[in-house]
Amino acid sequence: MNSKEKILEIISSILDIDISKLDNSTTPQDLIEWDSLANMNIFVSLADEINSNLTYEEYSKCSNIGDLLEKFK
């Protein structure tokens, strides 16, 4: 599994939605499930599961999933 698939899997699992609802243009505002608590859980899970050095400040600047995926290339 590549990092893109892993990131999408983490997000879909936390939001409890089908992974097919996620693409590069998806933003937290697009999904009612993506509230502030889910946002923090996504950040923490990315840090834990992908061994990310991404800071919360960097994470919070990502406006959509595509921006987030760019951080892990």
Secondary structure, 3 states (H helix, E strand, C coil): CCHHHHHHHHHHHHHCCCHHHCCCCCCHHHCCCCCHHHHHHHHHHHHHHCCCCCCHHHHHCCCCHHHHHHHCC
